[in-house]
Amino acid sequence: MEQRQPDDEVMGKSHSELRPASQLRLKGQVVLAGSAGYDEARRVWNGAVDRRPAMIAYCADTRDVVEAVTFARSRTFPVAVRSGGHNVAGLSVCDGGIVIDLSRMKRIDVDPVRRTARAEAGLDLGEFDRATQAHGLATTMGVNSDTGIAGLTLGGGFGKLGRKFGLTCDNLIAAEVVTAEGQVLRASATEHPDLLWGLKGGGGNFGIVTAFEYRLHPIGTSLPVASTLYLYYRAREAMQFYDEFARNAADEVNVDAALVTLPSGDRFFNISGCYVGSHRDGERALSPIVKFGSPLETRLATVPYLEIQSGGDALFPRGRRYYWKAQFLREIGAGAIDALLDAYARAPNTSSLLVLQHVGGAIARVPVSNSPYANRDAAFDCFPVAIWDDPAGDEANMRWARELWSAVRPYSTGGVYANNLGDEGEDRVRDAYGENYARLVALKNKYDPTNFFRLNQNIKPTT
């Protein structure tokens, strides 16, 4: 994993300017470099990220966030903002700066009558889902239960419910934001609506969101699911079926797929779908998945929604080393299938995945101008996921992911999902936002003209 090295001047400055810790008046906790618990506090989900901030400020409430922002501005330190810490490039932790950590801000208030939820930014999606499912409600909310809701929402937000109800950000109705000047603003349809627009996929460029308000949907507490596993020599025909089935599926159907390897070294193609609706309709809509071809394994069942949402957790535990590169596809044609199968056959270890995430549906019917998220015409998000443990394997694993991405590049839309971006430069950030990029720059000029919030998929101001 490419890492920025600490700047000696900044690191030296940190030791003199950050003491005593009482200068930062928090209800929460301040952890300084070298103090007890520091090494645990600086870790993030991706074990390949090894950065050493001068301070981690665990905020207990919005006032703490204001205090931390004011403190950081007065000392011109780089600032990283962390909630779940799931960003693959590790942008939620920095060398020699201050990490403003919201992970302990976990209040959630669900209104089952209005079908809304106000959720503080420290919640992970598992905690959010459990609170809303107590009322048979949900909104689109990711695929890994310890992902933070903050980063997920601010980058767009894919999930099993997306094709039916839109992206997570499409269901965002208001937010509480601490700006770079330390102001606390409410962004809604009537208060700072331009800021609310920017938060619907524009990332952490405009401030620190301390609480989100979401629209919820009645889904019950269980959904129909289907899955199949095909031997690798049958993967080509199964991928052709998957492409056609997924692109023509009803909005209620979400069907993802992956090339996977078992511990034995044998490679397979997996299709996994769910249906947002009645169990009877779901079984009928999903049955083609289990009937196609000659799968090695099939499943058609009704499963608790919370189980669906945590089903992939075992594949992505905290502390392993991760790297991926993503791009959108409108279809998975013969050329793309050939490139995928050829490149995946050279995967460096049994943990390596090639993921195809199903989008479209309701996502595609939202006008591009409604939010920064611009790639609404895509049908699939396609990305190789390299997963390993030994640092000696860094080069081989990252090279494999890049080579697979390059092999599929000719068949992509050119766009990319902001939440799947690594540290790939300004051009790829522009690819995430397309025609909305200029509007985002104007917002950056208004709300963060000094680029105080820059450790993100950065929109650079022009002022």
C-alpha positions in Angstrom: 0.0 0.0 0.0 1.4 3.4 -1.0 1.8 5.5 2.2 2.8 9.1 2.7 5.8 9.4 5.0 5.6 11.7 8.1 6.9 15.2 7.5 9.7 15.7 10.1 8.8 19.4 10.6 5.2 18.6 11.2 6.0 15.7 13.5 8.4 17.9 15.5 5.9 20.7 15.7 3.3 18.2 17.0 5.2 17.3 20.1 5.6 20.9 21.2 2.2 22.3 20.2 -0.1 19.4 21.3 1.0 19.4 24.9 -0.6 19.8 27.3 -3.6 17.8 26.1 -5.8 19.9 28.3 -5.6 22.6 25.7 -8.2 20.6 23.9 -11.3 20.7 26.1 -13.4 17.6 25.2 -16.0 15.6 27.0 -14.5 12.7 25.1 -10.9 11.5 25.1 -7.6 12.7 23.7 -5.0 10.1 22.8 -1.5 11.5 22.1 1.3 9.8 20.2 3.3 7.6 22.6 0.5 7.4 25.2 -1.3 4.3 26.4 -3.7 3.0 23.9 -2.1 5.0 21.0 -1.3 2.1 18.7 -4.8 0.7 19.0 -6.4 4.1 18.5 -4.5 4.8 15.3 -5.5 1.6 13.6 -8.1 1.5 10.9 -10.0 -1.3 9.1 -7.3 -1.7 6.4 -4.3 -3.3 8.0 -2.1 -2.1 5.1 -2.5 1.4 6.4 0.1 2.3 9.0 0.0 6.0 9.9 1.0 7.9 13.0 -1.1 11.0 13.9 0.1 13.3 16.6 -3.3 13.2 18.2 -6.6 11.3 18.1 -9.6 13.3 19.5 -12.5 11.0 20.4 -15.5 13.4 20.3 -18.5 12.8 22.6 -20.8 15.3 20.9 -21.0 18.1 18.4 -19.5 20.6 20.8 -16.4 18.4 21.0 -16.2 18.4 17.2 -16.3 22.2 17.1 -13.6 22.3 19.7 -11.4 19.9 17.8 -11.8 21.8 14.5 -11.0 25.1 16.3 -8.0 23.6 17.9 -6.7 22.1 14.7 -7.2 25.4 12.7 -5.3 27.4 15.3 -2.3 25.2 14.9 -2.5 24.5 11.1 -2.4 20.8 11.5 -3.6 18.4 8.8 -7.0 16.9 9.9 -8.4 13.5 9.2 -12.0 12.7 10.0 -12.9 9.2 11.2 -16.1 7.4 11.9 -16.0 3.8 10.8 -12.5 4.0 9.3 -13.3 1.8 6.3 -11.8 3.9 3.5 -9.5 1.6 1.6 -6.8 4.2 1.2 -6.9 5.0 4.9 -7.9 8.6 4.5 -9.4 8.7 8.0 -6.0 8.7 9.6 -3.0 10.9 8.9 0.7 11.2 9.6 1.6 14.0 12.0 -1.8 15.5 12.2 -5.1 15.3 14.2 -7.7 12.6 13.8 -11.1 13.9 14.7 -12.9 10.6 15.6 -16.7 10.4 15.8 -17.0 6.7 16.5 -18.3 7.2 20.0 -21.3 9.4 18.9 -23.9 6.7 18.5 -27.3 8.1 19.4 -30.1 7.1 17.0 -33.8 8.2 17.2 -36.2 6.3 15.0 -39.7 7.8 14.3 -41.8 4.9 13.1 -44.8 7.1 12.3 -42.9 9.6 10.0 -40.6 6.8 8.9 -37.4 8.8 9.6 -34.3 8.3 11.7 -31.8 10.8 13.1 -28.5 9.0 13.5 -25.2 10.3 14.9 -22.2 9.9 12.7 -20.4 7.3 14.9 -22.9 4.5 14.1 -21.9 1.6 11.9 -24.5 0.2 9.6 -25.1 -2.8 11.8 -26.1 -0.6 14.7 -28.3 1.5 12.4 -30.0 -1.5 10.9 -30.7 -3.0 14.3 -32.4 0.2 15.5 -34.6 0.6 12.4 -35.4 -3.1 12.0 -37.0 -3.0 15.5 -39.8 -1.2 13.6 -39.6 -3.3 10.4 -38.0 -0.3 8.7 -34.8 0.2 6.8 -33.0 2.4 4.2 -30.2 1.6 1.8 -27.2 1.0 4.0 -24.1 -0.8 2.7 -23.0 -4.4 2.6 -20.6 -4.8 5.5 -22.0 -4.3 9.0 -19.1 -2.5 10.6 -18.9 0.2 7.9 -19.5 3.6 9.3 -22.8 5.2 8.1 -21.0 8.6 7.7 -18.5 7.8 5.0 -21.0 5.5 3.3 -23.6 8.2 3.0 -21.3 11.0 2.0 -19.9 9.0 -0.9 -23.2 7.9 -2.2 -24.1 4.6 -0.5 -24.7 1.3 -2.3 -26.7 -1.5 -0.6 -29.2 -4.3 -1.1 -32.1 -1.8 -1.1 -30.6 0.6 -3.6 -32.4 -0.5 -6.7 -35.8 -0.2 -5.0 -35.2 2.9 -2.9 -32.2 4.7 -4.3 -28.7 5.3 -2.8 -28.2 6.0 0.8 -27.6 9.7 -0.1 -30.9 9.7 -2.1 -32.6 9.0 1.3 -30.8 11.7 3.2 -33.2 14.5 4.2 -31.1 16.6 6.5 -27.8 16.8 8.3 -26.0 18.6 11.1 -22.6 19.9 9.9 -19.6 21.5 11.6 -17.8 23.7 9.0 -14.2 24.5 8.7 -14.9 27.8 10.6 -16.4 25.9 13.5 -20.0 26.8 12.7 -22.8 24.3 13.3 -25.2 24.3 10.4 -28.4 22.4 9.6 -28.5 21.4 6.0 -32.0 20.5 4.7 -34.4 21.4 1.9 -35.1 24.8 3.5 -31.8 25.5 5.4 -28.5 25.6 3.4 -30.0 23.4 0.6 -26.9 23.8 -1.5 -24.9 22.2 1.3 -27.3 19.3 1.6 -26.9 18.8 -2.1 -23.1 18.6 -1.7 -23.4 16.1 1.1 -25.4 13.7 -1.1 -22.3 12.0 -2.5 -19.7 14.9 -2.4 -17.8 13.3 0.4 -16.2 15.0 3.4 -15.3 18.1 1.5 -17.6 20.6 3.1 -17.5 19.9 6.8 -17.9 17.2 9.4 -21.4 15.8 9.5 -22.2 14.9 13.1 -25.8 13.6 12.5 -27.8 12.4 9.5 -31.6 12.3 9.0 -32.8 9.6 6.7 -36.0 8.5 5.1 -37.0 5.0 6.0 -39.0 2.3 4.2 -41.2 -0.5 5.4 -39.6 -3.8 4.4 -40.5 -6.2 7.2 -37.7 -8.1 9.0 -36.9 -10.8 6.4 -36.4 -10.9 2.6 -36.3 -13.7 0.0 -32.8 -14.6 -1.1 -31.2 -16.9 -3.8 -27.7 -17.9 -4.4 -25.8 -20.3 -6.7 -22.2 -21.5 -7.0 -20.8 -22.5 -10.4 -17.5 -24.4 -11.1 -15.0 -22.2 -12.9 -15.3 -24.0 -16.2 -19.0 -23.0 -16.2 -18.3 -19.4 -15.2 -18.5 -18.0 -18.7 -22.0 -19.1 -19.4 -23.1 -18.2 -15.9 -21.7 -14.7 -16.3 -23.5 -14.3 -19.5 -26.7 -15.3 -17.7 -26.0 -13.0 -14.8 -25.4 -10.0 -17.1 -28.7 -10.5 -19.0 -30.8 -11.3 -15.8 -29.4 -8.4 -13.8 -29.8 -5.8 -16.5 -33.5 -6.8 -17.0 -34.4 -7.4 -13.4 -37.2 -5.5 -11.6 -36.3 -2.8 -9.2 -37.1 -5.2 -6.3 -34.3 -7.5 -7.3 -30.7 -6.9 -6.3 -28.3 -9.5 -7.6 -24.6 -9.3 -7.0 -21.9 -11.7 -8.2 -18.3 -12.6 -7.6 -15.4 -14.7 -8.7 -14.2 -16.5 -5.6 -11.6 -19.0 -4.6 -12.0 -21.6 -1.8 -9.2 -22.5 0.6 -8.6 -25.6 -1.6 -7.5 -23.3 -4.4 -10.6 -24.1 -6.6 -12.2 -21.1 -8.3 -15.9 -20.5 -8.7 -18.5 -18.0 -9.8 -21.1 -17.0 -7.3 -24.5 -15.3 -7.8 -26.3 -13.9 -4.8 -29.7 -12.1 -5.0 -32.4 -10.8 -2.8 -35.9 -9.4 -3.3 -37.4 -6.4 -1.6 -41.1 -7.4 -1.4 -43.4 -10.2 -0.6 -41.9 -13.7 -0.1 -44.2 -15.2 -2.8 -43.2 -12.6 -5.4 -39.6 -12.9 -4.4 -39.4 -16.6 -4.9 -40.9 -16.2 -8.3 -38.6 -13.4 -9.3 -35.4 -15.1 -8.0 -36.1 -18.7 -9.2 -34.3 -18.2 -12.5 -31.1 -17.8 -10.6 -31.3 -21.2 -9.0 -32.6 -22.9 -12.2 -30.0 -21.7 -14.6 -27.3 -24.1 -15.9 -25.7 -26.8 -13.6 -24.7 -25.1 -10.4 -22.7 -26.9 -7.8 -24.8 -25.4 -5.0 -28.1 -23.5 -4.8 -30.2 -21.8 -2.2 -33.7 -20.2 -2.2 -34.9 -19.1 1.2 -36.3 -16.4 3.3 -33.6 -14.8 5.6 -33.7 -12.1 8.3 -32.7 -8.8 6.8 -30.0 -8.3 9.5 -28.5 -11.6 8.5 -28.4 -10.5 4.9 -26.7 -7.3 5.9 -24.0 -9.0 7.8 -23.6 -12.0 5.4 -20.3 -10.7 3.9 -18.6 -9.7 7.2 -16.4 -12.8 7.4 -14.8 -11.9 4.1 -13.7 -8.4 5.2 -12.5 -8.6 8.8 -10.7 -5.6 10.3 -6.9 -5.8 10.2 -6.2 -7.7 7.0 -4.5 -5.9 4.1 -6.8 -4.7 1.3 -6.4 -3.0 -2.0 -8.9 -2.5 -4.9 -9.6 -0.5 -8.0 -13.1 0.0 -9.2 -15.0 1.1 -12.4 -18.5 1.0 -13.7 -19.9 -1.1 -16.5 -23.2 -0.8 -18.4 -23.0 -4.5 -19.4 -20.7 -7.5 -19.1 -20.1 -8.3 -22.7 -18.0 -11.1 -24.2 -14.8 -9.1 -24.1 -15.2 -8.1 -20.5 -16.0 -11.7 -19.5 -12.8 -12.9 -21.3 -10.7 -10.3 -19.5 -12.2 -11.0 -16.1 -11.8 -14.8 -16.3 -8.3 -14.6 -17.7 -7.1 -12.1 -15.0 -8.8 -13.7 -12.1 -7.2 -17.0 -12.9 -3.9 -15.3 -11.9 -5.2 -14.2 -8.5 -2.3 -14.3 -6.1 -4.1 -16.0 -3.2 -7.3 -17.7 -2.2 -8.7 -14.6 -0.5 -8.7 -12.6 -3.8 -12.1 -11.6 -5.2 -13.6 -10.1 -8.3 -16.9 -8.3 -7.3 -19.7 -7.3 -9.5 -22.2 -5.1 -7.6 -25.6 -4.5 -9.1 -26.8 -0.9 -9.4 -29.4 0.7 -11.7 -33.1 0.5 -11.0 -34.3 3.4 -8.9 -30.7 4.8 -8.8 -30.8 5.3 -12.5 -34.0 7.3 -12.5 -32.8 10.0 -10.2 -31.6 13.0 -12.4 -27.9 13.4 -12.4 -28.3 17.0 -11.2 -30.1 16.0 -8.0 -26.8 15.0 -6.2 -23.1 14.9 -6.8 -23.3 11.2 -7.6 -23.1 11.3 -11.4 -22.7 7.7 -12.6 -26.4 6.8 -12.6 -26.4 5.1 -16.0 -24.2 2.2 -14.8 -25.5 -1.3 -14.3 -22.6 -2.8 -12.4 -19.7 -1.7 -10.2 -16.8 -4.0 -11.1 -13.7 -4.2 -8.9 -11.0 -6.7 -8.0 -10.4 -7.0 -4.2 -6.9 -8.1 -3.2 -6.9 -9.4 0.4 -3.8 -10.7 2.2 -1.9 -10.6 5.5 1.9 -10.6 4.9 3.4 -7.2 4.0 5.8 -9.1 1.8 2.8 -9.7 -0.5 2.0 -6.0 -1.0 3.5 -5.6 -4.4 2.1 -8.8 -5.9 -1.4 -8.3 -4.6 -1.7 -4.6 -5.7 -0.2 -5.4 -9.1 -2.8 -8.1 -9.7 -5.7 -5.8 -8.8 -4.3 -3.1 -11.1 -3.7 -5.5 -14.0 -7.2 -6.8 -13.7 -8.7 -3.3 -13.6 -6.6 -2.4 -16.7 -7.8 -5.4 -18.6 -11.4 -4.5 -18.0 -10.9 -0.7 -18.6 -11.8 -0.8 -22.3 -15.3 -2.1 -21.4 -16.0 0.4 -18.6 -18.0 3.6 -18.7 -15.0 5.5 -17.4 -16.8 6.4 -14.2 -16.1 5.3 -10.7 -17.9 5.2 -7.3 -16.3 7.7 -4.9 -16.5 5.3 -2.0 -14.4 2.7 -4.0 -11.7 5.2 -4.9 -8.2 4.8 -3.4 -5.5 7.4 -3.6 -5.8 7.7 -7.4 -5.5 11.4 -8.1 -7.7 14.3 -9.2 -8.6 12.9 -12.6 -10.3 9.9 -11.0 -12.1 12.2 -8.5 -13.5 14.0 -11.6 -14.5 10.7 -13.1 -16.6 10.1 -10.0 -18.5 13.4 -10.3 -18.6 14.0 -14.0 -20.7 17.1 -15.0 -21.3 17.9 -11.3 -17.6 18.6 -10.6 -17.8 22.3 -11.3 -20.8 22.7 -9.0 -18.8 20.9 -6.2 -15.9 23.3 -6.7 -18.3 26.3 -6.2 -19.6 24.7 -3.0 -16.0 24.1 -1.8 -15.2 27.7 -2.5 -18.1 28.7 -0.3 -17.8 26.3 2.6 -14.1 25.4 2.7 -12.1 27.9 0.7 -8.8 27.0 2.4 -9.3 23.3 1.8 -9.1 22.5 5.6 -11.0 19.3 4.8 -8.6 17.9 2.2 -7.8 14.3 3.4 -10.7 12.8 1.4 -11.6 12.4 -2.3 -10.7 16.0 -2.6 -12.5 18.8 -4.4 -9.9 21.5 -4.7 -11.1 25.1 -4.2 -10.2 27.8 -6.7 -10.4 30.8 -4.3 
